[in-house]
Amino acid sequence: MKRKVLLGAILWTLLITLGHVQLNVGWARLADEMRILVGGERQELVVGFLPVT
């Protein structure tokens, strides 16, 4: 019984995580973030510019 509950909880967590990535993050962005996280490439720094007159 405990094994069944544990397996169900793991499966539910995996399902929710995959749904979140699909709907909110996107697979391409997740792949880019993982590549940056493991050190494959550096993250691009975007600096805003506000002209002062």
LINFEN-V308891 format. One line per field, one symbol per residue. psi: psi as a letter, one per 20 degrees, with the letter a starting at -180 (. if undefined). burial: + if it has 9 or more other C-alpha atoms within 8 Angstrom, else -. Layout:
# LINFEN-V308891
psi: ???
burial: ???
This chain:
# LINFEN-V308891
psi: ghhgggggggggggggghgggghhgqhghggghhgggijhrqpppppqpoqp.
burial: -------------------+++--++---+----++-----------------
